[in-house]
Amino acid sequence: MSRFPAEALSRITLGTVQFGMPYGKAKPTLPPDARTLAATLDAAVDGGITCLDTAGNYGDAESRIGGWLRGRRDRPLIVSKLPPVDRPDEVVPGHVDTCLAASLAALGVDRLDGYLVHRADDLHRPGVADRLRAAVEDGRIRTFGVSVYEPQQLDRALAVAGIGAVQLPASVFDQRFADAGLIGRCADRGIVVFVRSLFLQGALFLEPDRLPPHLQPLQPAMRHLRAIAAEAGCPLASLALAAVLTLPGVTSAVIGVGSPQELCDNLAACKAMPPDEAAAAGARKAAGGLPEAILDVRRWPAYSGRSGS
Ligand SMILES: NC(=O)c1ccc[n+]([C@@H]2O[C@H](COP(=O)([O-])OP(=O)(O)OC[C@H]3O[C@@H](n4cnc5c(N)ncnc54)[C@H](OP(=O)(O)O)[C@@H]3O)[C@@H](O)[C@H]2O)c1
């Protein structure tokens, strides 16, 4: 049986929801044109990023990535996701195989390195985990797992046999999964842990006194973080990256960008992370304790009527 090649994984994974739909609830941006998209992907690979995170329900992100992949001799690792079943009360036979086939076709590849159940509860529908294990067996995917929003979703998923990768939100503001011991449990079992929401959809970079009303509770923490970054002599993004990448068990940070420049900034920020772990720990302490209504982006007002991405 195959497994996810964690040893080949870069500390940053490029998130691609931004390629297929308007994104960034703090400051939404539109998907890039074809040239910018190719420039972003080229810059990612040239900068040492070895993995892309995408999903069957990120608009046309998969087929746009597929267009870029065509003609390349080598390709980055690709993790995609199983779109939610439309009707949550229905069991849809063939959903896994149909959606997986669609992702493989859109991307133009014959195997995915990881395939995550996008809506965590779908993993527990009859037949879903069985079909995912079958896809690992016959080589359509290297490993499967789940993308979660809440610690209890991960706790439940870890009871499912064969899980090899998970994606969860964590940031300098949010250590719920680490505090619950869940990241450590994944690491102990050799499960690859992807972390997203490091920048809270870009909110981290807004000026503290220009936050939209629903993000006002971030203000004191953001001022604190700016002061800690200044003291450590590193960019704010470096501090935010260090706060997550120094958590034991975190394998890679999934970060989406609005432009190739942001990607280059993030690669530079990764290199400029403070060498002293005390700065990261201090930042986590200074920025923790925020209410879930801030930490869970699905609960932000701009999300009403939309499913999470
Ligand atoms: N349920 C799931 O599985 C799920 C949910 C959400 C996301 N994801 C994945 O995770 C990826 C990241 O999404 P996220 O929600 O976690 O977002 P994030 O990484 O917290 O923030 C990304 C946003 O931050 C801004 N940004 C990034 N680098 C920047 C820089 N150097 N300077 C200024 N702004 C910068 C960009 O917004 P602007 O364009 O506004 O500048 C970008 O859209 C997505 O692409 C997707 O692949 C998965």
The ligand as an SDF file (V2000), in Angstrom:
LIG
                    3D

 48 52  0  0  0  0  0  0  0  0999 V2000
  -11.9260   23.4060    4.7340 N   0  0  0  0  0  0  0  0  0  0  0  0
  -10.7840   23.4220    4.0840 C   0  0  0  0  0  0  0  0  0  0  0  0
  -10.2320   22.3940    3.7490 O   0  0  0  0  0  0  0  0  0  0  0  0
  -10.1580   24.7460    3.7440 C   0  0  0  0  0  0  0  0  0  0  0  0
  -10.7680   25.9350    4.1410 C   0  0  0  0  0  0  0  0  0  0  0  0
  -10.1370   27.1320    3.8130 C   0  0  0  0  0  0  0  0  0  0  0  0
   -8.9510   27.1220    3.1020 C   0  0  0  0  0  0  0  0  0  0  0  0
   -8.3800   25.9530    2.7260 N   0  0  0  0  0  0  0  0  0  0  0  0
   -7.0850   25.9210    2.0030 C   0  0  0  0  0  0  0  0  0  0  0  0
   -6.1940   26.7170    2.7200 O   0  0  0  0  0  0  0  0  0  0  0  0
   -5.6330   27.7150    1.8370 C   0  0  0  0  0  0  0  0  0  0  0  0
   -5.3800   28.9740    2.6250 C   0  0  0  0  0  0  0  0  0  0  0  0
   -6.6380   29.5400    3.0080 O   0  0  0  0  0  0  0  0  0  0  0  0
   -6.8150   30.2100    4.4210 P   0  0  0  0  0  0  0  0  0  0  0  0
   -8.2370   30.4600    4.6410 O   0  0  0  0  0  0  0  0  0  0  0  0
   -6.0590   29.3900    5.4000 O   0  0  0  0  0  0  0  0  0  0  0  0
   -6.1300   31.5930    4.1940 O   0  0  0  0  0  0  0  0  0  0  0  0
   -4.7970   32.1900    4.8880 P   0  0  0  0  0  0  0  0  0  0  0  0
   -3.6220   31.4100    4.4080 O   0  0  0  0  0  0  0  0  0  0  0  0
   -5.0530   32.3670    6.3420 O   0  0  0  0  0  0  0  0  0  0  0  0
   -4.8040   33.6250    4.2270 O   0  0  0  0  0  0  0  0  0  0  0  0
   -4.6740   33.6970    2.8260 C   0  0  0  0  0  0  0  0  0  0  0  0
   -4.8990   35.1310    2.4240 C   0  0  0  0  0  0  0  0  0  0  0  0
   -3.9480   35.9290    3.1180 O   0  0  0  0  0  0  0  0  0  0  0  0
   -3.5230   36.9750    2.2630 C   0  0  0  0  0  0  0  0  0  0  0  0
   -2.0660   36.8880    2.1970 N   0  0  0  0  0  0  0  0  0  0  0  0
   -1.3030   35.7760    2.0210 C   0  0  0  0  0  0  0  0  0  0  0  0
   -0.0080   36.0950    2.0560 N   0  0  0  0  0  0  0  0  0  0  0  0
    0.0630   37.4530    2.2620 C   0  0  0  0  0  0  0  0  0  0  0  0
    1.1260   38.3780    2.3930 C   0  0  0  0  0  0  0  0  0  0  0  0
    2.3970   37.9930    2.3250 N   0  0  0  0  0  0  0  0  0  0  0  0
    0.8190   39.6780    2.5990 N   0  0  0  0  0  0  0  0  0  0  0  0
   -0.4540   40.0870    2.6750 C   0  0  0  0  0  0  0  0  0  0  0  0
   -1.5190   39.2550    2.5530 N   0  0  0  0  0  0  0  0  0  0  0  0
   -1.2480   37.9490    2.3470 C   0  0  0  0  0  0  0  0  0  0  0  0
   -4.1870   36.7800    0.9360 C   0  0  0  0  0  0  0  0  0  0  0  0
   -5.3510   37.5930    0.9570 O   0  0  0  0  0  0  0  0  0  0  0  0
   -5.5060   38.8230   -0.0520 P   0  0  0  0  0  0  0  0  0  0  0  0
   -5.6770   38.1840   -1.3850 O   0  0  0  0  0  0  0  0  0  0  0  0
   -6.7280   39.4970    0.4790 O   0  0  0  0  0  0  0  0  0  0  0  0
   -4.2430   39.6400    0.0550 O   0  0  0  0  0  0  0  0  0  0  0  0
   -4.6470   35.3360    0.9540 C   0  0  0  0  0  0  0  0  0  0  0  0
   -5.8300   35.1070    0.2030 O   0  0  0  0  0  0  0  0  0  0  0  0
   -6.6250   27.8810    0.7090 C   0  0  0  0  0  0  0  0  0  0  0  0
   -6.0190   28.3170   -0.4530 O   0  0  0  0  0  0  0  0  0  0  0  0
   -7.1380   26.4650    0.5810 C   0  0  0  0  0  0  0  0  0  0  0  0
   -6.2530   25.7170   -0.2410 O   0  0  0  0  0  0  0  0  0  0  0  0
   -8.9700   24.7640    3.0470 C   0  0  0  0  0  0  0  0  0  0  0  0
  1  2  1  0
  2  3  2  0
  2  4  1  0
  4  5  1  0
  4 48  2  0
  5  6  2  0
  6  7  1  0
  7  8  2  0
  8  9  1  0
  8 48  1  0
  9 10  1  0
  9 46  1  0
 10 11  1  0
 11 12  1  0
 11 44  1  0
 12 13  1  0
 13 14  1  0
 14 15  2  0
 14 16  1  0
 14 17  1  0
 17 18  1  0
 18 19  2  0
 18 20  1  0
 18 21  1  0
 21 22  1  0
 22 23  1  0
 23 24  1  0
 23 42  1  0
 24 25  1  0
 25 26  1  0
 25 36  1  0
 26 27  1  0
 26 35  1  0
 27 28  2  0
 28 29  1  0
 29 30  1  0
 29 35  2  0
 30 31  1  0
 30 32  2  0
 32 33  1  0
 33 34  2  0
 34 35  1  0
 36 37  1  0
 36 42  1  0
 37 38  1  0
 38 39  2  0
 38 40  1  0
 38 41  1  0
 42 43  1  0
 44 45  1  0
 44 46  1  0
 46 47  1  0
M  CHG  2   8   1  16  -1
M  END
$$$$
